[in-house]
Amino acid sequence: MTSATTRPAPSTRQGAAAEGVPVPRIDTSAPHSARVWDYWLGGRENYPVDREVGDLFAELLPGIVDAARHHRAFLTRAVGFMAGQAGIAQFLDIGTGLPTVDNTHEVAQRARRDARIVYVDNDPLVLVHAQALLTSSPAGATGYLDADVRNPEQILAQATTTLDFDRPVGLLLLNILHHITDDAQAHQIVTNLLGGLAAGSMVAIGWLTAAVDGQVMHQALDAWTGMGGDPIVARPPEELERFFGGLELLEPGVVSCSRWRPDPTPFGADPEVAQFCGVARKARP
């Protein structure tokens, strides 16, 4: 995640995956977290090395595939709530990942046809597929920034091409902050991003935790790093609560993704999974 370029086209499309942008080289010899995640979600944008590592990781943590799917379902419910009940019409999705079922703009624009979304990622593979994210209802708009979460000021500045930061924004930080292994840096990123958002904005954060699987999670992440994956830190749920400091944390608070406002079912609550999450509102001064 280094720099971003935008290309205006009719009102619905802006992004770095434009004509004339060189296609980055994709390394298929090493596992890639976005492709492994895609594999767990049943996607097709993955290679044999990703499937091999994904299967090995799942042997260590049999619940990781369910965790990935519950985390994706949390995105759907959180965005649906923000766009529907909360009336938010703008979204900043940082750490987008590969396009899959129910991308943020699809969920948001089901509730609000005029919703505007900016996706942010710095992964060359996501850049290749960014055009799949740059669809929109005629009333709304989508954009893509090739940028790094470690540069929040850059993201906010360039997202103004699509978003109006004088109005509330739904900020999504899902499975991105656990790649920031320094706690102070991670907190500063969130602080700086929220500092640029209007009162009434909301933030959803989700990440891997060892609260469910204990030491096995840390062992699996060590193995993941040993297989060439980027370092990931599994912070506890109590640490996630700290990221919502100074905000209005919405019910049910910080919980397993499977238990954040789940859809009604006659079969009882889903078991906890190793992905925890929360949603909070930036209050008016």
C-alpha positions as CSV (number, residue, x, y, z in Angstrom):
1,M,0.0,0.0,0.0
2,T,2.0,3.0,-1.2
3,S,0.3,5.3,-3.6
4,A,-3.1,5.8,-5.1
5,T,-4.3,7.0,-8.5
6,T,-7.9,7.8,-9.5
7,R,-9.5,8.0,-12.9
8,P,-12.9,9.7,-13.2
9,A,-15.3,8.0,-15.6
10,P,-19.0,8.4,-15.6
11,S,-20.0,9.2,-12.0
12,T,-19.8,5.6,-10.9
13,R,-16.2,4.6,-11.5
14,Q,-12.8,5.8,-10.2
15,G,-9.7,3.7,-9.5
16,A,-6.2,2.6,-10.0
17,A,-7.2,-0.4,-12.1
18,A,-7.6,1.7,-15.2
19,E,-6.6,1.2,-18.7
20,G,-2.9,1.8,-19.2
21,V,-1.9,0.8,-15.7
22,P,0.7,-2.0,-15.8
23,V,-0.6,-5.3,-14.5
24,P,1.6,-6.2,-11.5
25,R,3.4,-9.5,-11.4
26,I,1.6,-12.1,-9.2
27,D,3.9,-14.4,-7.2
28,T,2.2,-17.8,-7.2
29,S,5.1,-19.6,-5.5
30,A,4.3,-18.3,-2.0
31,P,1.0,-18.3,-0.1
32,H,-0.9,-15.1,-0.1
33,S,-3.4,-14.1,2.7
34,A,-6.0,-12.7,0.4
35,R,-6.0,-15.8,-1.8
36,V,-6.1,-18.1,1.2
37,W,-9.0,-16.2,2.5
38,D,-10.6,-16.4,-0.9
39,Y,-10.1,-20.2,-0.8
40,W,-11.8,-20.5,2.6
41,L,-14.7,-18.4,1.3
42,G,-15.2,-20.8,-1.6
43,G,-13.7,-18.4,-4.2
44,R,-11.6,-19.2,-7.3
45,E,-8.9,-16.5,-7.2
46,N,-6.3,-18.8,-5.5
47,Y,-3.5,-21.1,-6.5
48,P,-2.3,-24.5,-5.4
49,V,0.1,-23.0,-2.8
50,D,-2.7,-21.1,-1.3
51,R,-5.0,-24.1,-1.1
52,E,-2.1,-26.2,0.4
53,V,-1.4,-23.6,3.1
54,G,-5.1,-23.0,3.7
55,D,-5.6,-26.7,4.3
56,L,-2.6,-27.0,6.6
57,F,-3.8,-24.0,8.6
58,A,-7.3,-25.5,8.9
59,E,-5.7,-28.7,10.2
60,L,-4.2,-26.7,13.1
61,L,-7.4,-24.6,13.5
62,P,-10.4,-26.6,12.3
63,G,-12.7,-23.7,13.0
64,I,-10.8,-21.2,10.9
65,V,-13.0,-21.7,7.8
66,D,-16.2,-21.1,9.8
67,A,-14.5,-18.0,11.3
68,A,-13.7,-16.6,7.9
69,R,-17.3,-17.1,6.7
70,H,-18.8,-15.6,9.9
71,H,-16.5,-12.6,9.5
72,R,-17.8,-12.1,6.0
73,A,-21.4,-12.4,7.2
74,F,-20.6,-9.8,9.9
75,L,-19.5,-7.4,7.1
76,T,-22.9,-7.9,5.5
77,R,-24.9,-7.3,8.7
78,A,-22.8,-4.3,9.8
79,V,-22.9,-2.5,6.4
80,G,-26.6,-3.3,6.1
81,F,-27.2,-1.8,9.5
82,M,-25.2,1.3,8.8
83,A,-26.8,2.0,5.4
84,G,-30.3,0.9,6.5
85,Q,-31.1,1.8,10.2
86,A,-28.3,4.3,10.7
87,G,-28.9,6.0,7.3
88,I,-25.2,6.2,6.4
89,A,-24.7,6.8,2.6
90,Q,-20.8,6.7,2.4
91,F,-18.3,4.0,3.2
92,L,-14.6,3.7,3.4
93,D,-13.5,0.1,3.2
94,I,-9.8,-0.2,4.1
95,G,-8.1,-3.6,3.5
96,T,-10.7,-4.6,0.9
97,G,-9.4,-8.0,-0.1
98,L,-10.4,-9.8,-3.2
99,P,-13.9,-9.3,-4.6
100,T,-16.4,-11.9,-3.5
101,V,-20.1,-12.3,-2.7
102,D,-21.8,-9.3,-1.1
103,N,-19.0,-6.7,-1.5
104,T,-19.5,-3.5,0.5
105,H,-21.1,-1.5,-2.3
106,E,-23.6,-4.3,-3.1
107,V,-24.8,-4.5,0.5
108,A,-24.9,-0.7,1.0
109,Q,-26.7,0.0,-2.3
110,R,-29.4,-2.6,-1.5
111,A,-30.3,-0.3,1.4
112,R,-29.4,3.0,-0.3
113,R,-29.1,3.2,-4.1
114,D,-27.2,6.5,-3.7
115,A,-24.5,5.0,-1.4
116,R,-20.9,5.9,-2.3
117,I,-18.0,3.6,-1.5
118,V,-14.2,3.9,-1.6
119,Y,-12.2,0.7,-1.4
120,V,-8.6,0.9,-0.3
121,D,-5.9,-1.8,-0.6
122,N,-2.3,-1.9,-1.6
123,D,-2.2,-5.5,-2.7
124,P,-1.2,-6.0,-6.3
125,L,-3.6,-8.9,-6.7
126,V,-6.5,-6.9,-5.4
127,L,-5.5,-4.1,-7.9
128,V,-5.8,-6.6,-10.7
129,H,-9.4,-7.4,-9.7
130,A,-10.3,-3.9,-8.7
131,Q,-12.6,-3.3,-11.7
132,A,-15.0,-5.9,-10.2
133,L,-15.4,-3.6,-7.2
134,L,-16.0,-0.5,-9.4
135,T,-19.6,-1.2,-10.3
136,S,-22.4,0.9,-8.8
137,S,-26.0,1.7,-9.0
138,P,-26.5,4.8,-11.3
139,A,-27.4,6.9,-8.3
140,G,-24.3,5.9,-6.3
141,A,-20.5,5.7,-6.9
142,T,-17.5,3.5,-6.1
143,G,-13.8,4.2,-6.1
144,Y,-10.6,2.3,-5.5
145,L,-7.4,3.6,-3.9
146,D,-4.1,1.8,-4.1
147,A,-2.9,3.0,-0.7
148,D,-1.5,1.8,2.6
149,V,-3.5,1.8,5.9
150,R,-0.3,3.1,7.5
151,N,-0.9,6.4,5.6
152,P,-4.3,7.4,6.9
153,E,-3.9,11.1,5.9
154,Q,-3.2,10.1,2.3
155,I,-6.3,7.9,2.3
156,L,-8.5,10.6,3.6
157,A,-7.1,13.2,1.2
158,Q,-7.6,11.0,-1.9
159,A,-10.9,9.6,-0.9
160,T,-12.4,13.1,-1.1
161,T,-12.7,12.4,-4.9
162,T,-15.7,10.2,-4.0
163,L,-16.7,10.9,-0.4
164,D,-17.8,14.0,1.4
165,F,-16.2,14.0,4.9
166,D,-18.5,16.7,6.2
167,R,-21.1,14.0,6.3
168,P,-21.1,10.7,8.2
169,V,-19.0,7.8,6.8
170,G,-19.0,4.1,7.6
171,L,-15.4,3.1,8.2
172,L,-14.5,-0.6,7.8
173,L,-11.3,-2.0,9.2
174,L,-11.9,-5.7,8.8
175,N,-9.0,-8.1,9.1
176,I,-6.5,-5.3,8.4
177,L,-5.3,-4.1,11.9
178,H,-4.0,-7.5,12.9
179,H,-1.4,-7.0,10.2
180,I,-0.2,-4.0,12.1
181,T,1.9,-5.7,14.8
182,D,2.9,-2.6,16.7
183,D,0.0,-1.7,19.1
184,A,0.8,2.0,19.3
185,Q,0.9,2.3,15.5
186,A,-2.4,0.5,15.1
187,H,-4.1,2.8,17.7
188,Q,-2.6,5.9,16.0
189,I,-4.0,4.7,12.6
190,V,-7.5,4.4,14.0
191,T,-7.2,7.7,15.8
192,N,-6.1,9.5,12.7
193,L,-8.8,8.0,10.5
194,L,-11.6,8.8,12.9
195,G,-10.2,12.3,13.3
196,G,-11.0,13.0,9.7
197,L,-14.6,11.7,9.9
198,A,-17.7,13.7,10.8
199,A,-19.8,13.2,13.9
200,G,-22.3,10.4,13.4
201,S,-19.8,8.3,11.5
202,M,-19.4,4.7,12.4
203,V,-16.5,2.3,12.5
204,A,-16.5,-1.5,12.3
205,I,-13.4,-3.4,13.4
206,G,-12.8,-7.1,13.2
207,W,-9.7,-9.3,13.6
208,L,-8.3,-12.7,14.6
209,T,-8.1,-13.5,18.3
210,A,-6.8,-16.4,20.4
211,A,-9.7,-16.0,22.8
212,V,-11.4,-19.1,21.4
213,D,-8.5,-21.4,20.5
214,G,-5.9,-20.3,23.0
215,Q,-2.2,-21.1,22.3
216,V,-3.2,-23.2,19.2
217,M,-4.0,-19.9,17.4
218,H,-0.5,-18.5,18.2
219,Q,1.1,-21.7,17.0
220,A,-0.9,-21.6,13.8
221,L,0.1,-18.0,13.2
222,D,3.7,-18.9,13.8
223,A,3.4,-21.7,11.3
224,W,1.7,-19.3,8.8
225,T,4.6,-16.9,9.1
226,G,7.0,-19.7,8.6
227,M,5.3,-20.7,5.4
228,G,5.8,-17.2,4.0
229,G,2.7,-15.4,5.2
230,D,2.8,-11.8,6.4
231,P,3.0,-11.5,10.2
232,I,-0.4,-11.4,12.0
233,V,-0.9,-10.6,15.7
234,A,-3.9,-12.2,17.4
235,R,-5.0,-9.5,19.9
236,P,-7.5,-10.3,22.7
237,P,-11.1,-9.0,22.7
238,E,-10.2,-6.6,25.6
239,E,-7.6,-4.9,23.3
240,L,-10.3,-4.5,20.6
241,E,-12.4,-2.7,23.1
242,R,-9.6,-0.2,23.6
243,F,-9.8,0.7,19.9
244,F,-13.3,2.0,20.5
245,G,-12.3,4.3,23.3
246,G,-14.1,7.6,23.2
247,L,-16.8,6.2,20.9
248,E,-20.3,5.0,21.5
249,L,-19.9,1.2,21.3
250,L,-23.1,-0.3,19.9
251,E,-24.8,-3.4,21.4
252,P,-23.8,-6.2,21.8
253,G,-20.3,-4.7,22.2
254,V,-17.2,-6.6,21.3
255,V,-18.2,-10.2,20.5
256,S,-17.5,-13.1,18.2
257,C,-18.5,-12.2,14.7
258,S,-21.0,-15.1,14.8
259,R,-22.8,-13.2,17.7
260,W,-22.9,-9.7,16.4
261,R,-26.6,-9.1,15.7
262,P,-27.1,-12.5,14.0
263,D,-30.1,-13.2,11.9
264,P,-32.9,-15.0,13.8
265,T,-32.7,-18.8,13.8
266,P,-34.7,-21.5,15.6
267,F,-31.4,-23.4,16.3
268,G,-29.9,-21.2,19.0
269,A,-26.8,-19.1,19.0
270,D,-23.9,-20.0,16.8
271,P,-20.7,-21.0,18.6
272,E,-18.0,-18.4,19.1
273,V,-15.4,-18.2,16.3
274,A,-11.8,-16.9,16.3
275,Q,-12.9,-13.6,14.7
276,F,-14.1,-10.9,17.1
277,C,-15.6,-7.6,16.1
278,G,-17.5,-4.5,17.2
279,V,-19.2,-1.4,15.8
280,A,-19.1,2.1,17.3
281,R,-20.4,5.5,16.5
282,K,-18.5,8.8,16.7
283,A,-20.6,10.9,18.9
284,R,-21.4,14.6,18.4
285,P,-19.3,17.0,20.5
